[in-house]
Amino acid sequence: MRFTSELIRIDTTNTGDPSTVVGERMAAEWVAEQLSDVGFETTYVESGAKGRGNVVARLAGEDSGRGALLVHGHLDVVPADASEWSVHPFSGAVQDGYVWGRGAVDMKDMVGMTLATARRLKRDGVVPKRDLIFAFVADEEAGGEYGAQWLVENRPELFEGATEAISEVGGFSITVKDGVRAYVVETAEKGIAWLKLRARGRAGHGSMVHEDNAVTKLTQAVARLGTHRFPLVLTDSVREFLAAMTELTGMRFDEEDLDGTVAKLGGVARMVGATLRDTANPTMLSGGYKANVIPSVAEAVVDCRVLPGREEAFLRELDDILGPDIEREYITHLPAVETTFDGALVDHMADSITAEDPGARTIPYMLSGGTDAKSFQQLGIRCFGFAPLRLPADLDFSALFHGVDERVPVDALKFGTRVLDRFLRTC
């Protein structure tokens, strides 16, 4: 709890504009100090730009020839408007049983739990079964160009020997029936394609009849895309999630009305529903510079999230929707992530959870967003989302990500730290 609260007080807002980013170096240096205090040797790296701080430390295990486990978390957060919050978003306030502030669930909760666990293992002289690599990185909220992606491309030796990894967004509980909790482990996440769309036309006077208007072309294309519904595609991860939920609840998920039945899942429905198909949401529009001047160029930005294996089909469909007059270019293009829900590491996750919450069940799911797993998988690392939290049944957890009054239960942090400690000692 203390580490999460103190981290929140370090404003690490990442606007996506490197000239306005603050606090990452301060947070990374603070993390390095906490690790050094108990005897870790740390590596501090600025990834591609001044102040984009990252810290990496390794704890040697019994068998260093066995694949290492990477435990990674990002230090940056999205912006927050203090006027909208009940408490100041960078206060790290502890009240009403919660730690409040920007980053409380995305993801200074996991960073705090990881830091507390790493310190205990080192201080107690614990030698884990395998090498553990702890990485605290910058810039995840803008795609990782100045964080994980840069480290993978420029400092891969820091992660030498790593074969598996855990991080956000998974391991949290959902209450499914009669108090029974399922802990969802992320085994897949959609690909990210942030696209800039551009229409060109003939410039002219706003008072004239004009049939080659860039703004009109663009807005018509954006409207078509924004209202388009991509086809339902059930990936292996989603099928496994739905099968597990059927077993736990008795609810049947009719593929003829999958959206309707998924909606009955409550708070988690928002996250699951977004993994049933590709999405393309217009987020920005720009064009023109004066009320009576028709511009020659208009642009839009679209946030596209693409299911594993759907990239080529998605782009073909995009061409059909936009038409030949709309240019497009990638702002950010990151691949989908998918692995299977099996193996010794998955078993250790389940055992660590049930040791603290008997009767619980771990199940796989797909994340509709993206994480630094997209970068680390390029090193051949098998990535999972496992940041364990036991949550109140009535907490709409998914709404807290990037939301107003972001907060995490104190009891959930204590639970997660116990689970991580057990997991990292034995995995």
C-alpha positions as CSV (number, residue, x, y, z in Angstrom):
1,M,0.0,0.0,0.0
2,R,2.8,2.4,1.0
3,F,4.7,2.0,-2.3
4,T,1.6,2.4,-4.4
5,S,0.6,5.5,-2.6
6,E,4.1,7.0,-2.8
7,L,4.4,6.2,-6.5
8,I,1.0,7.9,-7.2
9,R,2.4,11.1,-5.6
10,I,5.1,11.2,-8.3
11,D,3.3,12.8,-11.3
12,T,4.3,10.7,-14.2
13,T,1.8,12.0,-16.7
14,N,2.4,10.9,-20.3
15,T,0.5,13.0,-22.8
16,G,2.1,11.2,-25.8
17,D,4.1,14.4,-26.5
18,P,7.7,13.8,-25.3
19,S,8.2,17.6,-24.7
20,T,5.4,17.5,-22.0
21,V,6.2,14.2,-20.2
22,V,7.1,14.6,-16.6
23,G,8.2,12.5,-13.7
24,E,9.3,9.2,-15.2
25,R,13.0,9.8,-14.3
26,M,12.0,10.8,-10.7
27,A,9.9,7.6,-10.4
28,A,12.5,5.4,-11.8
29,E,15.2,6.8,-9.5
30,W,12.9,6.4,-6.6
31,V,12.3,2.7,-7.5
32,A,16.0,2.2,-7.9
33,E,16.6,3.6,-4.5
34,Q,14.1,1.3,-2.9
35,L,15.7,-1.7,-4.6
36,S,19.3,-0.6,-3.8
37,D,18.3,-0.2,-0.1
38,V,17.9,-4.0,0.2
39,G,21.0,-4.9,-1.8
40,F,19.8,-5.1,-5.4
41,E,22.2,-4.1,-8.2
42,T,20.1,-1.9,-10.5
43,T,20.5,-0.7,-14.0
44,Y,19.1,2.7,-14.8
45,V,18.5,3.4,-18.5
46,E,17.1,6.5,-20.3
47,S,15.3,5.0,-23.3
48,G,15.7,7.2,-26.4
49,A,15.1,10.6,-24.8
50,K,16.2,12.6,-21.7
51,G,14.2,11.7,-18.6
52,R,12.5,8.6,-20.0
53,G,13.7,6.5,-17.0
54,N,13.7,2.7,-16.7
55,V,15.1,0.5,-14.0
56,V,16.0,-3.2,-14.3
57,A,17.2,-5.6,-11.6
58,R,17.8,-9.3,-11.5
59,L,17.5,-11.8,-8.6
60,A,19.5,-15.0,-9.2
61,G,17.6,-18.2,-8.8
62,E,18.6,-21.8,-8.0
63,D,18.8,-22.7,-11.7
64,S,20.1,-19.8,-13.7
65,G,20.1,-22.1,-16.8
66,R,16.3,-22.3,-16.6
67,G,14.3,-19.7,-18.4
68,A,14.0,-16.5,-16.3
69,L,10.7,-14.9,-15.4
70,L,10.3,-11.2,-16.3
71,V,8.1,-9.2,-14.0
72,H,7.5,-5.8,-15.7
73,G,5.4,-2.7,-15.0
74,H,5.2,0.8,-16.4
75,L,5.7,4.0,-14.4
76,D,3.8,6.4,-16.6
77,V,0.1,7.3,-16.3
78,V,-2.4,9.0,-18.5
79,P,-3.4,12.6,-17.8
80,A,-6.0,13.5,-15.2
81,D,-8.1,16.6,-14.7
82,A,-8.1,17.4,-10.9
83,S,-11.4,19.4,-11.2
84,E,-13.3,16.1,-12.0
85,W,-11.9,14.1,-9.1
86,S,-13.2,13.6,-5.5
87,V,-9.5,13.7,-4.3
88,H,-6.5,15.1,-6.1
89,P,-5.4,12.6,-8.7
90,F,-1.7,12.8,-7.5
91,S,-2.4,12.7,-3.8
92,G,-2.1,9.0,-3.3
93,A,-4.7,9.4,-0.6
94,V,-5.6,6.4,1.5
95,Q,-9.3,6.7,2.6
96,D,-12.5,4.7,2.7
97,G,-10.5,1.5,2.3
98,Y,-8.9,2.6,-1.0
99,V,-5.7,4.1,-2.3
100,W,-6.8,6.9,-4.7
101,G,-5.1,8.5,-7.6
102,R,-4.1,8.3,-11.2
103,G,-2.3,5.0,-11.7
104,A,-3.9,3.3,-8.8
105,V,-5.0,0.4,-11.1
106,D,-3.0,1.3,-14.2
107,M,-0.5,0.3,-13.0
108,K,1.1,1.6,-9.9
109,D,-0.8,-1.0,-7.9
110,M,1.2,-3.8,-9.5
111,V,4.4,-1.8,-9.5
112,G,4.0,-1.2,-5.7
113,M,3.2,-4.9,-5.1
114,T,6.2,-6.0,-7.2
115,L,8.5,-3.6,-5.4
116,A,7.3,-4.8,-2.0
117,T,7.7,-8.4,-2.9
118,A,11.1,-8.0,-4.6
119,R,12.4,-6.2,-1.5
120,R,11.2,-8.9,0.8
121,L,12.7,-11.7,-1.2
122,K,16.1,-9.9,-1.3
123,R,16.0,-8.9,2.3
124,D,15.1,-12.4,3.5
125,G,17.8,-14.0,1.4
126,V,15.3,-16.0,-0.6
127,V,16.7,-17.8,-3.7
128,P,13.8,-18.4,-6.1
129,K,13.6,-21.5,-8.3
130,R,14.6,-19.4,-11.4
131,D,16.1,-16.0,-12.1
132,L,13.6,-13.2,-11.7
133,I,14.1,-10.0,-13.7
134,F,12.3,-6.9,-12.4
135,A,11.7,-4.1,-15.0
136,F,10.1,-0.8,-14.3
137,V,9.7,1.1,-17.6
138,A,8.6,4.3,-19.2
139,D,6.1,5.3,-21.9
140,E,3.7,2.4,-22.0
141,E,0.7,4.7,-22.2
142,A,2.0,6.0,-25.6
143,G,2.9,2.7,-27.0
144,G,6.3,2.1,-25.5
145,E,8.5,3.8,-28.2
146,Y,10.5,5.5,-25.4
147,G,10.1,2.5,-23.0
148,A,9.8,-1.2,-23.6
149,Q,10.1,-1.0,-27.3
150,W,13.3,1.0,-27.1
151,L,14.7,-1.4,-24.5
152,V,13.9,-4.5,-26.6
153,E,15.6,-2.9,-29.7
154,N,18.6,-1.4,-28.0
155,R,19.2,-3.2,-24.7
156,P,17.9,-6.8,-25.1
157,E,20.7,-8.1,-23.0
158,L,18.9,-6.8,-19.9
159,F,16.3,-9.5,-20.5
160,E,18.7,-12.3,-21.4
161,G,17.3,-15.7,-20.7
162,A,13.8,-14.6,-20.1
163,T,11.2,-17.0,-21.4
164,E,8.0,-15.9,-19.6
165,A,6.7,-12.7,-18.2
166,I,3.9,-11.4,-16.1
167,S,2.5,-7.8,-15.8
168,E,-0.9,-6.1,-16.2
169,V,-3.9,-6.5,-16.9
170,G,-5.1,-9.7,-15.3
171,G,-5.1,-11.7,-12.1
172,F,-8.0,-9.7,-10.7
173,S,-11.2,-11.3,-9.5
174,I,-14.7,-11.2,-10.8
175,T,-17.5,-12.6,-8.6
176,V,-19.4,-15.0,-10.8
177,K,-22.0,-16.8,-8.6
178,D,-22.8,-17.2,-4.9
179,G,-19.6,-15.5,-3.8
180,V,-17.4,-17.7,-6.1
181,R,-14.5,-15.7,-7.6
182,A,-12.8,-16.3,-10.9
183,Y,-9.4,-14.7,-11.4
184,V,-9.0,-13.7,-15.1
185,V,-5.5,-14.2,-16.5
186,E,-4.6,-12.3,-19.6
187,T,-3.4,-14.7,-22.3
188,A,-4.1,-12.5,-25.3
189,E,-4.6,-8.9,-26.3
190,K,-5.7,-7.2,-29.4
191,G,-3.3,-5.5,-31.8
192,I,-3.2,-1.7,-31.9
193,A,-3.3,0.4,-35.1
194,W,-3.6,4.1,-34.5
195,L,-4.3,5.4,-38.0
196,K,-4.2,8.9,-39.4
197,L,-6.7,9.3,-42.2
198,R,-6.3,12.1,-44.8
199,A,-8.6,13.4,-47.5
200,R,-7.5,15.9,-50.2
201,G,-9.6,18.2,-52.2
202,R,-9.6,21.6,-54.0
203,A,-9.2,24.7,-51.9
204,G,-11.7,27.4,-52.4
205,H,-13.9,30.1,-51.0
206,G,-16.5,29.0,-48.5
207,S,-19.3,30.9,-50.2
208,M,-19.0,29.0,-53.5
209,V,-20.7,25.8,-54.7
210,H,-17.9,23.3,-54.1
211,E,-17.9,19.6,-55.1
212,D,-14.3,18.6,-54.2
213,N,-14.3,19.4,-50.4
214,A,-11.7,17.5,-48.3
215,V,-13.7,18.0,-45.1
216,T,-16.8,16.5,-46.6
217,K,-14.9,13.5,-48.0
218,L,-13.2,12.9,-44.7
219,T,-16.2,13.2,-42.5
220,Q,-18.3,10.9,-44.7
221,A,-15.6,8.3,-44.6
222,V,-15.1,8.6,-40.8
223,A,-18.9,8.4,-40.2
224,R,-19.0,5.1,-42.3
225,L,-16.1,3.7,-40.3
226,G,-17.4,4.9,-36.9
227,T,-20.8,3.2,-37.4
228,H,-19.4,0.0,-39.0
229,R,-19.8,-3.2,-37.1
230,F,-17.0,-5.7,-37.7
231,P,-17.8,-9.4,-37.9
232,L,-18.0,-11.6,-34.8
233,V,-14.8,-13.7,-34.4
234,L,-14.3,-16.1,-31.5
235,T,-10.6,-16.5,-30.8
236,D,-9.3,-19.4,-28.7
237,S,-8.8,-17.2,-25.6
238,V,-12.4,-15.9,-25.8
239,R,-13.8,-19.4,-26.3
240,E,-12.0,-20.7,-23.3
241,F,-13.2,-17.7,-21.2
242,L,-16.8,-18.3,-22.2
243,A,-16.5,-22.1,-21.6
244,A,-15.2,-21.5,-18.1
245,M,-18.0,-19.0,-17.4
246,T,-20.6,-21.5,-18.6
247,E,-19.1,-24.1,-16.2
248,L,-19.0,-21.7,-13.3
249,T,-22.4,-20.0,-13.8
250,G,-24.5,-22.3,-15.9
251,M,-25.0,-19.4,-18.3
252,R,-25.0,-20.4,-22.0
253,F,-23.5,-18.0,-24.5
254,D,-25.6,-18.2,-27.7
255,E,-23.5,-17.3,-30.7
256,E,-26.6,-16.0,-32.4
257,D,-26.9,-13.3,-29.7
258,L,-23.4,-13.3,-28.2
259,D,-23.4,-9.6,-27.5
260,G,-26.6,-9.9,-25.5
261,T,-25.5,-12.8,-23.4
262,V,-22.1,-11.3,-22.7
263,A,-23.8,-8.1,-21.5
264,K,-25.2,-10.2,-18.6
265,L,-21.8,-10.6,-17.2
266,G,-21.9,-7.3,-15.4
267,G,-18.9,-5.1,-15.0
268,V,-16.5,-7.4,-16.9
269,A,-18.9,-7.4,-19.9
270,R,-17.3,-4.1,-21.2
271,M,-13.9,-5.7,-21.5
272,V,-15.1,-9.1,-22.9
273,G,-17.5,-7.5,-25.3
274,A,-14.7,-5.5,-26.9
275,T,-12.8,-8.8,-27.7
276,L,-15.6,-10.3,-29.8
277,R,-14.7,-8.3,-32.9
278,D,-12.3,-5.7,-34.3
279,T,-13.1,-2.1,-33.5
280,A,-12.3,1.2,-35.1
281,N,-13.2,4.3,-33.1
282,P,-12.6,7.9,-34.5
283,T,-10.9,10.0,-31.9
284,M,-9.6,13.2,-33.5
285,L,-10.6,15.5,-36.4
286,S,-8.7,18.4,-37.9
287,G,-9.1,20.5,-41.0
288,G,-9.2,24.1,-42.2
289,Y,-7.9,27.3,-40.7
290,K,-10.7,29.9,-41.4
291,A,-14.5,29.8,-41.5
292,N,-14.7,31.0,-45.1
293,V,-11.8,29.0,-46.6
294,I,-12.4,25.4,-47.8
295,P,-9.1,23.6,-47.1
296,S,-7.3,21.3,-49.4
297,V,-6.5,18.7,-46.7
298,A,-8.5,17.3,-43.7
299,E,-7.3,14.7,-41.3
300,A,-8.7,12.3,-38.7
301,V,-7.2,9.8,-36.2
302,V,-8.8,6.4,-35.6
303,D,-8.0,4.0,-32.8
304,C,-8.2,0.5,-34.3
305,R,-8.0,-2.6,-32.2
306,V,-7.5,-5.8,-34.1
307,L,-8.0,-9.4,-33.0
308,P,-5.1,-11.9,-33.3
309,G,-5.0,-13.3,-36.8
310,R,-7.3,-10.7,-38.2
311,E,-4.8,-8.1,-39.4
312,E,-5.0,-8.7,-43.2
313,A,-8.8,-9.2,-43.2
314,F,-9.2,-6.0,-41.1
315,L,-7.1,-3.9,-43.6
316,R,-9.1,-5.2,-46.5
317,E,-12.4,-4.4,-44.8
318,L,-11.0,-0.9,-43.9
319,D,-10.2,-0.3,-47.6
320,D,-13.8,-1.1,-48.6
321,I,-15.2,1.2,-45.9
322,L,-13.0,4.2,-46.5
323,G,-12.9,4.1,-50.3
324,P,-10.1,5.0,-52.7
325,D,-10.0,8.8,-51.8
326,I,-8.9,8.4,-48.2
327,E,-5.2,8.1,-47.5
328,R,-4.0,6.3,-44.3
329,E,-0.8,6.0,-42.4
330,Y,0.2,4.4,-39.1
331,I,0.9,6.5,-36.1
332,T,1.3,3.5,-33.9
333,H,1.2,-0.1,-35.1
334,L,1.7,-2.9,-32.5
335,P,0.9,-6.6,-33.0
336,A,-1.7,-8.7,-31.2
337,V,-0.5,-11.0,-28.4
338,E,-1.7,-14.5,-27.8
339,T,-0.5,-17.5,-25.9
340,T,-2.1,-20.7,-24.5
341,F,-3.4,-21.1,-21.0
342,D,-1.3,-24.1,-19.9
343,G,2.0,-25.1,-18.5
344,A,3.8,-24.9,-15.1
345,L,3.6,-21.1,-14.8
346,V,-0.2,-21.2,-15.2
347,D,-0.4,-23.9,-12.6
348,H,1.7,-21.8,-10.2
349,M,-0.7,-18.9,-10.8
350,A,-3.7,-21.0,-9.9
351,D,-2.0,-22.5,-6.8
352,S,-0.9,-19.1,-5.5
353,I,-4.4,-17.7,-5.9
354,T,-6.2,-20.6,-4.3
355,A,-3.8,-20.7,-1.4
356,E,-5.2,-17.2,-0.5
357,D,-8.7,-17.7,-1.8
358,P,-9.8,-21.4,-1.5
359,G,-12.5,-22.3,-4.0
360,A,-11.4,-19.6,-6.5
361,R,-10.7,-20.4,-10.2
362,T,-8.2,-19.0,-12.6
363,I,-9.5,-18.6,-16.2
364,P,-8.0,-17.0,-19.4
365,Y,-9.3,-14.0,-21.2
366,M,-8.3,-11.5,-23.9
367,L,-7.6,-7.8,-23.1
368,S,-9.1,-5.3,-25.6
369,G,-6.3,-2.8,-24.8
370,G,-2.6,-3.2,-25.1
371,T,0.4,-3.6,-22.8
372,D,4.2,-3.7,-23.0
373,A,3.8,-7.5,-23.7
374,K,3.6,-6.4,-27.4
375,S,7.3,-5.4,-27.1
376,F,8.6,-8.1,-24.9
377,Q,7.0,-10.9,-27.0
378,Q,9.5,-9.8,-29.8
379,L,12.2,-11.4,-27.6
380,G,10.4,-14.7,-27.7
381,I,9.0,-14.2,-24.2
382,R,5.6,-15.8,-23.4
383,C,3.5,-13.0,-21.8
384,F,0.7,-13.1,-19.3
385,G,-1.3,-10.5,-17.5
386,F,-1.2,-11.5,-13.8
387,A,-1.5,-8.6,-11.3
388,P,-3.5,-10.4,-8.6
389,L,-6.2,-8.5,-6.8
390,R,-9.2,-9.8,-4.8
391,L,-11.9,-7.2,-5.6
392,P,-15.3,-6.4,-4.0
393,A,-18.1,-8.0,-6.0
394,D,-19.8,-4.6,-6.6
395,L,-16.7,-2.7,-7.8
396,D,-16.8,-1.8,-11.6
397,F,-13.1,-2.4,-11.9
398,S,-12.8,-2.0,-15.7
399,A,-14.3,1.5,-15.5
400,L,-11.5,2.7,-13.3
401,F,-8.8,2.3,-16.0
402,H,-8.1,5.8,-17.2
403,G,-11.3,6.9,-15.4
404,V,-12.1,9.6,-12.9
405,D,-11.6,8.7,-9.2
406,E,-9.3,5.8,-10.1
407,R,-8.6,3.8,-6.9
408,V,-7.7,0.3,-5.7
409,P,-8.8,-1.4,-2.5
410,V,-6.2,-1.6,0.3
411,D,-7.2,-5.1,1.1
412,A,-6.7,-6.1,-2.6
413,L,-3.2,-4.7,-2.5
414,K,-2.4,-6.8,0.6
415,F,-3.9,-9.9,-1.0
416,G,-2.0,-9.3,-4.2
417,T,1.3,-8.9,-2.4
418,R,0.8,-12.2,-0.6
419,V,-0.1,-14.0,-3.8
420,L,2.9,-12.5,-5.7
421,D,5.3,-13.4,-2.8
422,R,4.1,-17.0,-2.9
423,F,4.1,-17.2,-6.7
424,L,7.6,-15.7,-7.2
425,R,9.2,-18.0,-4.6
426,T,7.9,-21.1,-6.3
427,C,7.4,-20.5,-10.0
